[in-house]
Amino acid sequence: MSFIQSDDHKALVAAIENLCSRYDDDYWHTRDRDGEFPHDFHRDLAEAGWLGIAMPEPYGGAGLGMREAALMMHTIARSGAGFSGASAIHMNIFGLNPVVVFGNDEQRARFLPPLIAGKQKACFAVTEPDAGLDTTRLSTRARREGDRYIVHGRKIWISTAQVADKMLLLARTTPLSEVQKPTQGLSLFYTDLDRSHIEVREIDKMGRKAVDSNMLFIDGLEIPVEDRIGEEGRGFEYILHGLNPERILIAAEAVGLGHAALRKAGEYAKERVVFGRPIGQNQGIQHPLAHAWMQLEAADLMVQKAAELYDAGEPCGPYANSAKYLGAEAAFNACQTAVQTLGGMGYAREYHVERYLRESFIPRIAPVSPQLILCFIAEKVLGMPKSY
């Protein structure tokens, strides 16, 4: 793996930076206040062909790898867009990987081009209020009746459901009591988010107001059999193919957010004069910022390693999970250090670092807790007994 960006990677970064420059701090500050989805940002990325960066070329994608996708998401977050910008397109990059891998030709031709072109938006409907991270225990039920399934259930923390046209839905098609293993009997669907049978209730939350999070109440939703991805009962197996890419991307976004915070803190520290000298001349200011930079760069190396392994078809679970853990912790430290560097002004909305700090909790919490990542590493890498 090379640590030097290729000319193609440099060109990718430059193109994304140029696009993001149209959306300055004031734009994201306004989106954070009014909660409006960044439709124009999403549209510009679609028109430039970036929404399909890791999608197959025959369907309008660029056919690039996870390393390029992570580099793009890192650059978006680092521009100051943070998770408000990154989350607006996050689902495009990893979410439909099960459709790419396990869908049939007709499904790929029907589902992928509208998403890549920005004509449709999708959400990822897996998590449930009573199951949390124990996905095998989800209770949303899809009962087959002839050529369609009838679905009842609830989902929670579903991003972009306010603006989505489609959803990737995991539901139980065989009761838990009738399967040999809890991972069996779950089926995956990519289908219309039919609001006549789905109530979408937004959750008022701490940060990233521009990208909504929701509860879904599903009552009698009809899904045609042709919207089922792969075989009935193998949905859990299918969504696993999207988990490592998601961890890699969210880690890249976290590192980008941390660098955005450090940039703001560094600029302020060089300009703010107290006791006749810029505060950035004081080691008490310099050292925490330098430490935060080193943590971010170390996490970024893990992101690159995980992405390189994924693109090579090699096992990457420990590295993808480690990247997510390290990136999230480094981003949080960078953001809180930035707030402390600005002091009282760090608490003021106009300086943006408080927004970054609020958003830095997202990669720490989602899509999996840091504690479960530590359990995963202990069990799968160090050979410890399973603790949960």
C-alpha positions in Angstrom: 0.0 0.0 0.0 1.4 3.4 -1.0 1.2 6.3 1.4 1.6 8.8 -1.4 -1.5 9.9 -3.2 -1.5 9.0 -6.9 -2.2 11.6 -9.5 -5.7 10.2 -9.8 -6.3 10.5 -6.1 -5.0 14.1 -6.1 -7.4 14.9 -9.0 -10.3 13.4 -7.1 -9.5 15.4 -4.0 -9.2 18.6 -6.0 -12.5 18.1 -7.8 -14.3 17.4 -4.5 -12.7 20.4 -2.9 -13.7 22.6 -5.8 -17.3 21.4 -5.6 -17.4 21.8 -1.8 -16.0 25.4 -2.0 -19.5 26.4 -3.3 -20.9 25.5 0.1 -19.2 27.6 2.7 -19.4 27.7 6.5 -22.5 30.0 6.3 -24.3 27.5 4.2 -23.8 24.6 6.7 -24.5 26.9 9.6 -27.8 27.8 8.0 -28.6 24.1 7.3 -27.8 23.3 11.0 -30.3 25.9 12.1 -33.2 25.4 9.7 -32.8 21.6 9.3 -33.4 21.7 5.5 -31.9 18.8 3.6 -28.9 20.0 1.4 -30.7 19.1 -1.8 -28.5 21.5 -3.9 -25.3 19.9 -2.5 -26.7 16.4 -3.2 -27.7 17.5 -6.8 -24.3 19.0 -7.6 -22.6 15.8 -6.5 -25.0 13.7 -8.6 -24.6 15.9 -11.7 -20.8 15.6 -11.4 -21.1 11.8 -11.2 -19.8 11.4 -7.7 -22.9 9.6 -6.1 -21.9 6.5 -8.0 -18.2 6.5 -7.2 -18.2 2.9 -6.0 -21.1 1.6 -8.2 -20.6 -0.5 -11.3 -20.0 1.4 -14.5 -22.7 -0.4 -16.6 -25.3 1.3 -14.4 -23.8 4.8 -14.5 -21.3 4.4 -11.7 -17.6 5.2 -11.7 -16.6 1.7 -10.7 -13.9 2.9 -8.3 -13.0 1.3 -5.0 -13.6 1.9 -1.3 -10.3 3.7 -1.0 -11.5 6.4 -3.5 -14.9 6.5 -1.8 -13.3 7.0 1.6 -11.1 9.7 0.2 -14.1 11.5 -1.2 -16.1 11.3 2.1 -13.0 12.5 4.0 -12.7 15.5 1.7 -16.4 16.4 2.1 -16.3 16.3 5.9 -12.9 18.1 6.0 -14.3 21.0 3.9 -16.5 22.1 6.8 -19.5 20.2 5.6 -18.9 17.7 8.4 -21.5 15.0 8.9 -24.2 17.3 7.6 -22.7 17.0 4.1 -21.3 13.5 4.4 -24.5 11.9 5.7 -26.5 13.4 2.9 -24.8 11.0 0.4 -23.4 8.3 2.7 -26.2 5.8 1.8 -25.3 6.0 -1.9 -21.8 4.7 -1.3 -22.3 1.6 0.8 -26.1 1.1 1.2 -26.9 -0.7 -2.0 -23.9 -2.9 -1.9 -26.1 -5.9 -1.2 -28.1 -5.1 -4.3 -24.9 -4.9 -6.4 -23.6 -8.2 -5.1 -26.8 -10.2 -4.6 -29.4 -8.5 -6.8 -30.2 -9.9 -10.2 -29.6 -8.1 -13.5 -33.1 -6.7 -13.7 -32.9 -5.3 -10.1 -29.6 -3.7 -10.6 -30.8 -2.1 -13.9 -34.0 -0.9 -12.1 -32.6 0.3 -8.8 -29.0 1.6 -9.3 -29.3 4.2 -12.1 -31.9 6.5 -10.4 -29.9 6.5 -7.2 -26.6 7.3 -9.0 -28.2 10.1 -11.0 -29.7 11.7 -7.9 -33.3 11.1 -9.1 -34.0 9.0 -6.1 -32.9 8.9 -2.5 -32.8 5.9 -0.2 -32.7 5.0 3.5 -31.4 2.0 5.4 -34.1 0.5 7.5 -32.6 -2.1 9.8 -32.4 -0.9 13.4 -35.4 -1.4 15.7 -36.3 0.1 19.1 -36.4 -3.2 21.0 -33.5 -4.9 19.2 -30.8 -2.3 19.0 -27.6 -3.8 17.8 -29.0 -7.4 18.3 -30.2 -7.4 14.7 -31.2 -11.1 14.7 -33.8 -10.2 17.3 -35.7 -7.7 15.1 -39.4 -8.1 15.1 -40.6 -6.4 11.9 -42.4 -9.2 10.1 -42.9 -9.7 6.3 -45.5 -12.4 5.6 -45.7 -13.7 2.1 -49.1 -13.7 0.4 -48.9 -14.8 -3.2 -46.7 -12.5 -5.2 -46.1 -10.0 -2.5 -45.2 -9.6 1.2 -47.2 -7.8 3.8 -45.0 -6.0 6.4 -45.7 -4.7 9.9 -43.2 -3.4 12.3 -41.1 -0.5 13.6 -37.7 0.9 12.8 -35.6 3.6 14.5 -32.7 6.0 13.7 -33.5 5.8 10.0 -31.6 8.6 8.3 -33.0 10.6 5.4 -36.4 8.9 5.6 -38.1 12.4 5.4 -36.7 12.8 1.9 -36.2 9.2 0.7 -38.1 7.5 -2.1 -36.8 4.0 -1.4 -35.6 2.0 1.5 -33.4 -1.1 2.0 -35.5 -3.0 4.6 -34.5 -6.0 6.7 -37.5 -8.0 8.0 -38.2 -11.4 9.5 -39.9 -13.8 7.0 -39.7 -16.9 9.2 -40.4 -16.6 13.0 -37.4 -16.9 15.2 -38.9 -19.9 16.9 -38.9 -21.8 13.6 -35.2 -21.3 12.5 -32.1 -23.3 13.6 -30.0 -20.1 14.0 -31.1 -16.6 14.8 -29.3 -15.3 11.7 -31.7 -17.3 9.5 -35.2 -16.3 8.5 -34.4 -12.6 7.8 -35.0 -11.3 4.3 -33.8 -8.1 2.5 -36.0 -5.9 0.4 -35.3 -2.7 -1.6 -38.7 -1.1 -2.2 -40.7 2.1 -2.3 -41.1 4.0 0.9 -44.9 4.1 0.7 -46.0 6.8 3.1 -49.6 5.6 2.9 -48.5 2.5 4.9 -45.4 4.0 6.7 -45.5 6.8 9.2 -42.2 8.7 9.3 -41.7 10.5 12.6 -38.6 12.7 12.9 -36.5 12.5 16.0 -35.4 15.9 17.4 -31.7 15.4 18.0 -28.4 17.0 19.2 -26.7 17.6 15.8 -26.7 17.1 12.1 -30.2 18.6 11.8 -30.0 18.9 8.0 -30.0 15.1 7.7 -33.1 13.8 9.4 -33.3 10.7 11.7 -36.6 9.0 12.2 -38.9 6.4 13.6 -40.8 4.4 11.0 -44.1 2.8 11.8 -44.9 0.2 9.1 -48.5 -0.9 8.9 -49.6 -3.3 6.1 -46.9 -2.3 3.6 -47.1 -4.4 0.5 -43.8 -5.3 -1.2 -43.7 -7.2 -4.5 -41.7 -10.4 -4.6 -39.5 -8.8 -7.3 -38.3 -6.3 -4.7 -36.8 -9.0 -2.5 -33.0 -9.1 -2.8 -31.6 -12.6 -3.2 -33.1 -15.6 -1.5 -35.8 -15.5 1.2 -34.3 -16.0 4.6 -30.7 -14.9 3.8 -31.0 -11.2 4.4 -28.7 -11.1 7.4 -26.0 -12.7 5.4 -26.5 -10.1 2.6 -26.4 -7.0 4.8 -23.0 -8.1 6.3 -21.5 -7.2 2.9 -22.4 -3.6 3.6 -21.1 -3.3 7.1 -17.4 -3.1 6.6 -17.7 -0.4 3.9 -19.9 1.6 6.2 -17.4 1.4 9.0 -14.6 2.5 6.6 -16.6 5.4 5.3 -17.8 6.7 8.7 -14.2 6.5 9.9 -13.0 8.6 6.9 -15.8 11.1 7.6 -14.8 11.3 11.3 -11.2 12.0 10.4 -12.2 14.7 8.0 -14.4 16.3 10.6 -11.6 16.3 13.1 -9.3 18.0 10.6 -12.0 20.7 10.0 -12.0 21.4 13.7 -8.2 21.6 13.9 -8.1 24.0 11.0 -10.5 26.4 12.8 -8.6 26.0 16.1 -5.3 26.7 14.4 -6.5 29.8 12.6 -8.0 31.2 15.8 -4.9 30.4 17.9 -2.6 32.3 15.5 -4.9 35.4 15.5 -6.1 35.6 19.1 -3.8 37.8 21.1 -3.8 37.6 24.9 -1.1 39.1 27.2 0.6 40.6 24.2 1.1 37.3 22.3 -0.9 35.0 20.1 -2.3 32.2 22.2 -0.9 29.7 19.6 2.6 30.6 20.9 1.8 28.9 24.2 2.7 25.2 24.5 -0.5 24.7 26.5 -2.4 25.5 23.3 0.1 23.9 20.8 0.5 20.5 22.4 -3.2 19.4 22.6 -3.6 20.4 19.0 -0.5 18.6 17.9 -1.6 15.5 19.8 -5.0 15.7 18.1 -3.4 15.9 14.7 -1.3 12.8 15.3 -4.3 10.8 16.5 -6.2 11.8 13.3 -3.4 10.9 11.0 -2.9 7.5 12.8 -6.6 6.8 12.4 -6.5 7.8 8.7 -3.8 5.2 8.1 -6.1 2.5 9.5 -8.8 3.8 7.2 -6.6 3.4 4.2 -5.4 -0.1 5.3 -9.0 -1.2 5.8 -10.1 0.2 2.4 -7.1 -1.3 0.6 -7.9 -4.7 2.0 -11.6 -4.4 1.1 -10.8 -3.5 -2.4 -8.4 -6.4 -2.7 -11.1 -8.8 -1.6 -9.1 -9.6 1.6 -10.7 -10.0 5.1 -10.9 -6.5 6.6 -13.3 -6.8 9.5 -10.8 -6.1 12.3 -9.3 -3.2 10.4 -12.6 -1.7 9.3 -13.9 -1.8 12.9 -10.6 -0.5 14.3 -10.7 2.4 11.8 -14.2 3.3 12.9 -13.2 3.2 16.6 -9.9 5.1 16.2 -11.4 7.7 13.7 -14.4 8.4 16.0 -12.2 8.8 19.1 -9.7 11.0 17.3 -12.4 13.2 15.8 -14.1 13.7 19.2 -10.8 14.6 20.8 -10.0 17.1 18.0 -13.4 18.7 18.2 -13.4 19.1 22.0 -9.8 20.4 21.8 -10.9 23.0 19.2 -13.7 24.2 21.5 -11.3 24.5 24.4 -8.8 26.4 22.2 -11.4 29.0 21.3 -12.6 29.2 24.9 -15.8 31.1 25.2 -15.9 31.7 21.5 -15.8 27.9 21.0 -19.2 27.8 22.6 -20.6 30.4 20.2 -22.3 29.0 17.1 -20.7 31.6 14.7 -17.3 29.9 15.1 -18.6 26.5 14.0 -16.5 24.3 16.3 -19.4 23.7 18.6 -21.3 22.2 15.6 -18.4 20.0 14.8 -18.3 18.8 18.5 -22.0 17.9 18.4 -21.5 16.0 15.1 -18.5 14.2 16.5 -20.8 12.1 18.7 -22.3 10.5 15.6 -19.4 8.2 14.6 -18.8 7.3 18.3 -22.4 6.0 18.6 -23.2 4.8 15.1 -23.4 2.3 13.4 -22.0 0.3 16.3 -20.9 1.2 19.8 -17.2 1.5 20.7 -17.7 -1.1 23.4 -18.9 -3.7 20.9 -16.0 -3.0 18.6 -13.6 -3.7 21.5 -15.5 -6.9 22.2 -15.2 -7.8 18.5 -11.4 -7.3 18.5 -11.0 -9.1 21.8 -12.9 -12.2 20.5 -12.0 -12.3 16.8 -8.4 -11.0 16.9 -7.2 -11.9 20.4 -9.1 -15.2 20.7 -10.9 -14.2 23.9 -14.2 -15.9 24.9 -17.3 -14.1 23.6 -18.5 -11.7 26.3 -22.1 -10.9 25.1 
